[in-house]
Amino acid sequence: MKSRLVALILAVALLSGCSAANDVDTLLRAPQLSGESAALQKALNSYLGGSATLKYPASGDFLSPFAFGDWDGDGANEAAVLYTVDTTGSNVFLAVLEPNGENSWRVSQTVEGLSSEVETFSAAHLRDADSQQLLAGYGSAQGDRYLVVYEYDGTTLSTIISNRYTEMVLGDFTGKGNTQDLVIALPTDTEYGGVTLQLLTNVEGEFRSYQTLNLGEGSYSGCAALSAGQGRDDAMYLVMDAWAGGNSLVSDIILYDGETGFLQPYHPPGLSNPQRSTIRYHEELLSRDLDGNGTIDIPAEVDDGGELQNPMDKSLVFLLWQDYTTGSGGNSHFGVYDTKNNFFMSLPESMHGSILIRSNQGGTGWMICNSEGTTVYCEMRVVDPATAEDAADSAAEYQRIANIGSQQLQARIVTPYYGLSIDTITSGTVLLGLE
C-alpha cells in the first residue's frame, strides 16, 4: 500500500511538472512551529540538551502542548509545555517557562506526570483571583485515571492535589465569585456501587478537599459525565450522569446550599424520581447545553413522541431534553435522535405525539409525516455529497445541514409546517459527542 502511494505521488509529479513536485515536497515535510511556540520548543530543547517530543492533550482548555497564563499571579504570562523525552521513559513531563526578553523563554521548573497520555489539560483560579493553577488528567494503560493540580509560585512547581478520578468539572459552585471550585467523581470501589463526588474549594486561602457526597448507592455503577450550568438566581449547579445498570443512564442535579455550606441533591418540581424521569439507553446521550443558553439540558427517551415505522424503529428514538433549573421552571426540547448517525434533530412541540416517521425511498434517511402518513413534512438524509445527486434529485431541493464524517446530512421541506423550516432544522440539529 505504501509503495502504491509513493508511485501515485511520483506519477502526479511527472504529469504536473515542477509545481506539483514542490507541492508534494510541502505535503511530506513535517509541520513547522512558528512564533512563540517555536521559541518555547527551542528553549526547552536547549534546557534538556536534546529534542523533546510534544504531547497533545485529548481535551480541556488547552488542546495544544503549549499553554499560556499567569500561573504565579505576578501580572505577566508564563507558559507551560507538555512533552516526553526518549531518555527518561514514557511518562509525560510538564515544564513551566518564564519570558526572558523579547520572543525568548527560559525553563523555570519541570515535573514528571503520571502516565504517557494526557486526557485533559486546563487552568483555573482555584486559590485566588490572580494566579492560575494547572490541572492535568492522566490515563493509564490499565484504565486508571489520575487528576493532578499543579501550583507554580514563581520559583517552584508543586503538586497540591493528586487523586484517582473518573470525571471532573470546574465551576463556581460555592458562589465565591473570584475563584473556581473543582468537583471530581471518585472511582466506585464498594460492592454496593454508587458515586462519590468530592468538592475541592478555597478555604481560607488554601485549596483543599471540603466535602464528599454519596449518590445512588445500590443503584449507580459509576459516573458517566459531570456538567456545570447556570441556573436560577445566576447560581451555578451540577448535573451528574450516572450508569444505572447495563448501558442505561440517569441524571442527578446537585446545588450548593448556602445555609448548610454543602452540595446537596436537588429535586425540582416534576422530577421527584430522577432515575425514572431521566432514563435513557444510549451511552451518547449525556447531558449538555443543547441550545447554548448556559443551562444544562438532560435528555430522556419518551415513548409518546409518535410512531416509528419499521425499520426506523431500529435506529430512531424520540427524546425530550429538559432544563430543570431556570427561574421560569425549565425549558424542554422535543425531537428525534438518530442513533446510527449520532445526531439530534429538534422538532416543534406541536409535533409531539402526532407524527409518523418512515424510511425514504432511497433508504438513505427518513421522512417526517402526519400521524396517518399521508402528508410528508420534511425529509432527512445522510449521503455522499459527491454521488448523491442523480437524475431524480434536484440539487436545489436539498440543503446541507451538517457534515457527518465524509458524508453530508441534508434536508428538504416537502409540505410547509409551522415552526419547521430549513433554518429551524439547521439551528436545532446537534451532532452529539461534539462540544
N, C-alpha and C positions, 0 to 999 in steps of 0.2 A: 504494500500500500504506500509506504514511504517513497519507494523508488518511482512509483507511478506519479506521485505528487510532484517529485523533482522533475520528472520528464515533462509533465504538463507545464510547469513553470518555465522550463527551458524552451519549450515549444512556443509559448506565448511571447517570450523574449525575442526569439528568432523571427517571428511573424511581425512584431510590432517595432523592432528596431531598438535604438539606444534608450529612448524614453521608457519603454516597457522594462528594459533591464534595470534602469535606475529605480523604477517603481518597485520591482521585485526585491532589489537590494534594500530599499527602505522598509519593506514589509518584514524582511528576515532579520533586520537589525534590532537588537534589544532596545526597548524604550529608554529614553534618556531623561533623567531628572533635571529640573530647571529651578532657578531661583533659590529660595530659602531651603527647599528640600535637598538640592544638590549640595548646598553649603553645610547642611546638617550632616549628611552622609559623609562628606569629606572630613568634618571634624570628628565624627565617630570612628571612621576608619583610621585616622591619624592616632586617636587615643588607643585603639585596640592594636595597632600595629599590623593590621590585616584588613580583610574585606568582610564586612557584616552583611548578612542576608536579611533583608527587611521582611517583617511579618505583618500580614494584613488581618485585622480583627474581622470576625464574621458579622458583628452587629454593634450597636451602641452609637454614641455621639460621633465617634471618630471611625470612619471606615478606611482610613489610611494609616500607614505605620507612623505618620507624623501627627502630633497634636500640639496645639499652641494654646497657652493660657497663663494667667497669673497664678502659678501654683503656690508661691510663698506670700502673696499679698503685699509685695513691695511696690506695686504700681506699674511694673514692667513685665511684659510677657516672657515666659520661659518656653521651652519646647520639651517634648517627650517623644522618644522613638522606641518602637518595638523591633527587636532584631534577634537573630541567632548567630552564633559563631561556631564553625565546624570543630574547633579545637576544644570547646567547652561542653560538649554533649548536645542534646537535642532541645533542652528547655529554652523557652523564650526569655530574653532579658529586656528590662526596661531601663532606659537611660534618660536622665534629665540634663538638659543643656542650657547654659546661660548665654545671652548675647554677649559678644566680645568684639564690639566695634561694628562698623557698617558691613552687613552681609557676611558676618563671621560669628562662629559659635565655639564654645568650649564645653567639654563634658564635665559636669559637676559631680554627678553620682550615677551609679548603676546598681541594679539589683536583679537577682535571678528570679524568674517566675516559677510556677509550679507544674508546668507541663509544656508540651511543644506547640500547643494550639491556644489561641486567644479567641474565646467565643464572643466576648463583648468588651468594649473599651469606652469609658465615659469619664466625665469630670463633673463635680458638683460642689456647691458651697455647703459642706457638711459641718464645718467647725465655726466659721464666721462669714461675714458678707464680703470680705476682701480676698481671702485665699481660696483656692480650689483644691480639692483632693481628687486623686485619680483612682478609678475603680476598674479592675481587670478581672474578668471571669475566665477561668482556665478549665479546659476539659481534658480528661484523661482517657487513655485507650480502654480502660475498664468501665467507662461510663460515669465515673465520679466527676462532680463539678465543684470548683472551689472559687470563691469570691474573695479578692484581696483589695483592701482600701489602703492606698499609699498616701503619705503626707510628706511634703517637701518644705523645709523651713528656711531654705536659702543655703543651707550647708549640708544637711543630712536628709536622705530619702529613707523613710522608715515605714514599717507596716503597722497600722493601727487596728485593723480588723482582718482576720483571715478565717473564713468559715466555709464548711461544706454547704451547698445550697442546690436548689433545683430551679428556682425562678427568683427574679428581683425586680424592684421598681423604685424609682425615686419620685419624691413629691413633698410638698409642704403639708403633710397630713396633720401636724400638730398646731398649725396656724402661727408659727413664729414670725413669718414674713420675710426674714432676711437670710434664713438658712433652709436647707432641704433635709428631709428625713429619708431613711432607707428602710424598706421592708423586704425581707427575704423569706422565701419558703424553705424550710429545712427538710432534708430527706426524711421519709417516713421509715422509722426503724422499729416500730412496735407491731405486735401481731394484730392489734385492733385497728391499725390503719389511722386514718385521719390526716390532717395537715396542720403543722405548727408554723405559724407566722411569727417572725421576730422583728420587732420595731427597734431600730437604732436611731438615736436622735442626739441633739446637742443638749447636754445637761450641765449647766454652769460652766460653759466653755470647754467641756470635754465631750467628744463624740463617742457614745458607747451604747451597748445594749440596754434597752429601757423596759421592754415588755415582750412576753411571748403570749400568743393567743392560739388556743387549740380549737380546731373546727372539724366537724364531720367525723368524729371518732366512731368507728364501726360502719361508716358509710363511704368515706372517701379513701381512695388508694394512693392519691398523690395530687400534686398541684400541676396543672397544665399551663397556666399563664397568670400573670398579675398585671393589672392595668390601673392607671390613675386618671381620674376625671374631675372636672369642675362641676360641683353640684349646687344645691340651693344655698343662698346666703354667701355665694362665692367660696364656700368651704370645699376643700379637696376630699375626695373619697376614693376608696379602693374597691376594685372588683377582682375577685379570685375565681378563676375557672378551675374546677377540680374534676379528676377522674372519679366516676361513681360506679365502677364495675364494667368490665369489658371496654368498649370504646365509647361509652356514654359519658357526656359532660354535663355538669350542672354549675351554677354560679352562686356565689355569696357576695353580698355588699357589706363593706366594713367602713364605719365612720369613726372619727375621733370624738369622744365625749369630753367636752371641756370641763364638766363638773367633776368627773372622776379622773380625768387626765389619762384615759386609756382608749385604745381602739376597741370597738365593740361591734358585733354583727348588727346590721340594720335590716329590718323587715318592713318595707313601706306598705301602705295600703294596697291591697290587691296582690301581695306577694307574701302571704302568711306561710307558705310552704315553698321555699326557693327550689328545693330539689325537684318538686313536681312541676313547678311553673317554668323552669328554665332548662328542662332536659332536652338534649339533642344527641344524635347518634353518629355524627361525623366529626372526626378529630380536627378538621379545618375550621370548624365553627367556634372560633374563640371570640370573646367579647372584644369590642373595638369601637373607636369613634367613627361610626359608619358615615355620618353626614358632615363631619368636620366642624361641629359646633362646640367642641371642647368637652362634651359629656361622653360617657362610655355606654354603648348600646349592647344589650345582652340578647343573643338570639335564642329562639325556641322553635322547635318544629311543631306545626299545627296540622291537625287532620281535617279542619273545616275550611281550608283555603279554596277548595274547588275540586274538580275531577281531573285526574291524570290518566289519560288513556294509554293503554299498552302500546308501545314499550316505554313510554315516557315515565311511567310509574317506577321504572327501574333506575332512572338517572336524575329525576327532578324531585325536589322536596319543597313544600310550602313553608315559609318562615315568617315569624313575626319578631322583629328586633324591637326591644323595649328599653327606654331610658327611664329609670325609676326615680331619679334623684333631683330633677328640676323643680323649681318652685311652683310651676304650674301643674305638677303631678306626674309629668312624664310625657314623652312623645313615642310614637310607635311607627315602624316602617314595615308594611306588608309587602311580600314579594315571593319570588321563586328562586331557589338555589339549584344551579346546575352542578351536580356532584362530579360529573365527568370532566368538565372544563373549569371547575372551581371558581365560579363567579355567581354573585347575587344580583338579581335584577329587581329593583323596586317597582311596585305596581300601585295604581290608585287604590285607596282603601275601599272605594265603591266596588271594586272587583272581588273583594274578599268574599269567598263563598259562592260566587256567581259566574265562574269561568270554567271552561274546559280547555285543556292543553293536549294537543295531539302532534304526532310527528309530521314534518313537512314532506313534500313529495320526493325530494331527493335523498331523504334520510340524513341530511346534514344539520338538522336543527328541529325546531318546533314552532307551532303556531298557537297563539292565544285566541280563543274563540268565546262566544257566548255559551251559556250553560247547555244549550241544545246542540251546539256545534255547527249551527247554520250560518253564523256570521264570523268571519275572521277579522280580528282587530289588528294584529301585527304578526310578523314572522321574524324569528331569530335564527341565525345560522352561523356555524363556525366552519370556514372554508380556507383553502389555499388561495390567496388573492391572485396568484399568477394564472390559475387554471379555473377559477370559479365561473367566469362569465362565458356562456355559450349562446347559441342562437336563441334559446328560450328565455334568457335572462337579460334584463335591461340594466346596464351599469348605473343608470340614473335612479333606479328603484331602491337599491340597497345602499345604506350609509354605513361607513365604518364606525364602530362603537369603541373597540379596543383591539389591541394585539394580544394574542394568547400564544406565546412561543412563536413559531413560524407561521401560524395561522391567524386569521382575522375574524373577529366577532362582528357580524353585520346585522342590521335590522332594516325592516321596511314597514311602513304603515299601509295596511290594506283598507281598513274601514276606520274613519276617524272615531275616536272615543275621548270624551272629556278627561283631561289630565294625563293622556298618553300621547306623546309625540316623540320625534327623534331627539329633541332637546332633553326631554324628561328621561328618556331611556339612557341617553349618554350620561347625564348627571347622576342618575340613580343606579348605574351599574358599577359594581365594585368587584375587582379581582381580589379574592380572598387569599391570604398568605402574603400579600404585599402591603407594606406600611407606608 
